[in-house]
């Protein structure tokens, strides 16, 4: 059903649009340039800019004289005007970050999950750690827009809870959003980790190279975040991005789905460690991550066994990325996540070669491969960017009147 708009919605949209353009112009942008880019009248633009300055969201730089005419006064974002807190729930480590409006991390903490989780303590612990990070950073609560929580799917987007993520059994059906909001006094958003990561990449993409893109998340599991028209794709229920069961090694290890060589098991950290160690011993996620880092260093220094493990992983990953890109025609792939950051030096060269040699690519431009700009904390920082994106990204859907 098509819905209308109203003047307050239009005013908010214009203000958000102008702020977003200023945010994406680190060197500053003048009112005249903003008027040219937005099509807004000089009067409207002046009113919007004045309001943003008064609210402390932007600052005016020193006038720049360039030829004849009135000097140009650049407008720049004030990154410290607002903050957002991001949390990533992961089987190996819970990560907390506080980000400013540029998406820069200003405070960070990591906590090991409880060895034997006590469901009654999960949310109080989470709230205590979130509050402790804010206290340590010295940021007043009225400048914190809210908390974003990223976690493996599936999630219930409407109720803000995790359903049955396979590696986080203690969090099954916990009313995360409502109880964390009650415990912290801050608005809370819950999102699937791969979607959050894609939102984070879009937030820091000042060049807007990710208009159509795939974010491949490599952590305890694998998944993809998608963007089309610079907008994250969530799917009908918020659970888009599950690619673990794309078959990339027909003769590979058995997957729990009953088939062999699925992408998830082909790239599973424990499988890579087991291949290098020559055994199938069960190891906790944190131990597998540490071992992978050491194996990657060994591979780059000439260890042939380790190098072969990562070359196989690169070949499997390349097949998966080609299948995804053939379907979506995005041509741009960003890779990140806690496992990827550990093994990228050993995998990326072989991955790039495999993508170039692939005979299965059907798109016309090939695949441009980028590393994440969000470092190891990609999901946690992406969760913080969820809050920033929700508050400060101008989208036409925001013009529509929401039914009461």
Secondary structure, DSSP 8 states (H G I E B T S, - for coil): ------HHHHHHHHHHHHHHHHHT-TT-B-HHHHHHHH---HHHHHHHHHHHHHTTSEEEEEEE--SSSS-EEEEEE-GGG-EEEEEEE-SS-EEEEEEETTS-EEEEEEE---TT--HHHHHHHHHHHHHHHHHHHT--GGGEEEEEEEE-S-EETTTTEE---TT-GGGTT--HHHHHHHHHSS-EEEEEHHHHHHHHHHHH-TT-TTSSEEEEEESSSEEEEEEETTEEE--SSS-----TT-BS-TTS-B-TTS-BSBHHHHS-HHHHHHHHHTS-----HHHHHHHHHHHHHHHHTT-HHHHHHHHHHHHHHHHHHHHHHHHH---EEEEESHHHHHHHHHHHHHHHHHHHH-S---SSS--EEEE-SS-TTHHHHHHHHHHHHHHH---GGGGS----
